[in-house]
Amino acid sequence: MIEAPLYSAEGARRPAPFALPAETFDGTVHEPALHQAVRAYLNNQRQGTHATKTRSFVSGGNQKPWRQKGTGRARQGSIRAPHWRGGGTVFGPQPRDYHTDVPRKVKALARRSALNARAREGRLHVVEQVAFAAPKTQQLVALLGKLGVAEAKVLVLTHGLNRAAWLSSRNLPGVHVMPYAEASAYDILWSEHLVVERGAFTGEAPAPAEAAEAAPAAKRAPRAKAAGAPKAAKAAAGGAKAAKGTKAAAKKPAPKKKGSE
């Protein structure tokens, strides 16, 4: 069984380590699968829009630079030949698709291997919860400093989407935050240290930091309704007056037209 140090949400280390799930952390590191997954990832990042001009796309050179014989120089057919300055390129790169497919099971094996590699090296840290009431880069820097990984490239894996933590990391070039389920083998190998939320392993739903903000908003909602009640009463009164006016207008007899008698 592989264990990792456990920290509180404030960064204090717990005395007992965290036992990593055995179905994922079995100590196996399959290097060929890692190589295949990383190579495919890097290939898929390429746009493939590079292009060079062959002699057929270079302008000029529609006639022989000099006559074939009698000049004492080598025969030439065009100044846009590849061996001429400003000529075309031979076998240069052309637009192409670099997309590389990897079997689903190989991807899963590479991901498990990357996690096992970081766990065996002692570079995997488990935090009980990454909970920020609001996006704040200083809070994330303080947490990483308490874990001792502030100067390294860190990948923070949260249990589900954690918008506050993600927004807090955007100003830190050496810190990436993403859900645990979305991390690939390349993302894990890119980082020097992994900081994983405990709920990503146990499946426990974290206490959302937004709940504290939602509670005051819920309390304010009835006040808003109460404040709007007089306006609704005034509107109803105005509607009643308009209805009375229409009834009074209906009771008045229509004026007689001249010459009708």
N, C-alpha and C positions, 0 to 999 in steps of 0.2 A: 504494500500500500504506500502510495506517494502522498506526502503531506506538504502543506504550504503554510507560511506564517499568516495568522489571522489578525486583522486590525479592526478597530472600531471605526465608526463614521467620522470621528474627529482625528484619527490617525494614531491612537494609542494601541500598542501591541498587546494582544491577549496572551495569557500564559500558555493556553493549550493551542496547538496548531490545528489547522483545518484539514481533514482527511478528504482528498480529492476523489471524485467518483471513479470507481475501478473500471467501469465500462469504457471510459475515455482515456484515463491515465493508467495504461498498462505497462509503461516503460518502453514501448516499441517506437523506434525512430526509423522509418523506411526512407532512406535517402534517395533512391531512384524515383519514388513517388513525389518527394519534395522537389526534385530537379524538374520533373515533368510539369508539375503544377506551377512552379515559378516561371519556367520558360514560357508556358502558355499564357500566363498572366501578362508578362512583359510583351509578348507578341501581340496580344489583343489590345495593348495600349497604343500601338503604332497606327498612325493614320494612313500610311501608305500613299501619300499624295506627292511623293518625290518624282521628279521627271527631268530628263535631260534631252537635248535636241540632237537628233542624228543629222547626217548631212542633208537629208531631204527636208529638214525643217529650218536649216540655217539660210538666211537670205543671201543673195548674191551668188556668184560663181556659175552663171548660166552660159559662160563661154570659156574656151581654152585660154589660159593666161598667155601663152605664146604658141607658135606653130609647132608641129610635131617634130620636124627634122631641120637640121641646118643651124641650130643656135648653139650647139655644144653643151647644152644643159639637158638635164633629164626631162623626159616627156611628162607633161602634166595635163590633166583634163579639167580640173576645177580648183579654185582657190579655197573651196569649202570642203576639201577632202580632209579626213581625220588627222593627217600629219601636217596640215597647214595651221598656222596660228589663226585662231578664230574659226576653225573648221568644226565639223560635227564631232560628236562623241560616239565611240564604238562601245557597244555593250554596256551602256550606262543604265542606271536604275530607271525604271518606268513604273507608273502607278500600278499597285497590286494590293491584294487583300492578304493581310498577315494573320487572319483569324485562325486560331488553333483550338480544336476541341479536346477536351479531357473527359474520360468516362466519369460518371458520377461517383462510383466507388473509389476511383483513384483520388478524386478531389477530397472525399471524406477521409481517406487514409492519410493523405498529405496534411490535412488539417489536424488530425489527431497526432501525427508525428511531430508537427511544429509545436503543439501544446506540450507534448511529452518532453521535447528537447528543452523548452524553457523551464519546465518543472524540474527536470533532472539537474539543470544548472543552478537551481535556486533563484531564478529570476521571475517567479510567479508569486504575486502577492494577492491575498484575498481580503477584501474590505466588506464589512457587514452591510454597508449601504453608502452609495454616493448620492447624498441628498443635499441639494442646494435650494433654498427658498427662492432665489432669483439668480440669474446669470451673473457670476462674479469671478473674474480670472484670478483675483488675489486669493480667493478661497481654494481654488484648485491648486494653485502654486503652493499654498501652505500645506495642503494635504499631501502632495507629492514630496514636499520637503521633509515632512515627518516620516514618510516611508523610506526616505533616503534615496530617491530616484529622481530628484529634481534636475540633475545635470545630464541625464541620459534621455534617449529616445523612448518614450513611454506610450503604450497602447492601453487605453482604459476601456474595458469591456463592461457594459452595463446590462442589467436585466431588463430587456426591452428598451424602448426609446426613452432617453433622458434628455429632453431638450435643454434644460438649464445647464447640465454638465457639458453638452455639446457646444452651446454658445460660449461657455466659459473657456473653452480650449481653442477658440478660433485665433486668438492672438499669440498662441504658443506654437512655433513651428515644429518643435520636437515632441508634441503631444497630439495624439489622435484619440477621439472618443467615438465609439460606435457600439451598437448592440452586439452581444456575444454571439448571437446566431448568424450575424452577417460578416463576421471576421473570416478572412480567407487565410490560406497558408502563407501567402506573400505578406499580408498585413502583420501576421504574428512574427514572421522572420525579420521583417523590417525593424521591429521594435527591439530594444535591448532589455526592457522589463515589461511585464504584463501586470496590470492591476485589474482584477476581476471582481465584480460585485458578487457577493455570496448567493444572492437569489438566482444568478445565472446557472449555478450548479444545483441548488436545492429546489428551484422552482417556486420559492416563496415570493409572493407578491410584495414588493417593497411598499412601505408606508409613503405615499406620495407627498412631496413637500408642498404641492399645490393645494392639498386639502386644507392646510391652515389658512391659505389665502381665500379659498372658496367659502369657508365658514362665515367670515365677516360679510362677504358679499351676499350670502343667503340671509343674514340677519338684516341687512339694509334693504332687502327687497320689499318686505311689508311696508316699511316707511315710505318707499317710493310709491307704492300703491295707495297708501293713505294720503300722501300729498296730492296724488292725482284725483282723489275722490271728489273734493270740492269742484274741480274743473268739470268732472262728469256731471255733478249735480247742477251746476250752472248751465251746462249744455242742455240737460234735460228740461230745466225750467224755461230756457229760451225756446225749446221745441214746443213746450206746452203753450207758451204765449203765442207762438206762430200759429198753432192749431186753433186757438180761440179767435185769432184775427181772421182766419179763413172762414170760420163758422159765422162770425158777425157779418163778414162781407157777403156770405151766401144768403143771410136773412134779409138784407136790404133789397127793396124792389128795384127792378131794372128801370132806368129812366125812359120816359116816353119820347118817341121821336116826333119831331114837328111834322104836322100835316097828316098824322095818323088818325086824328079824330074825324 
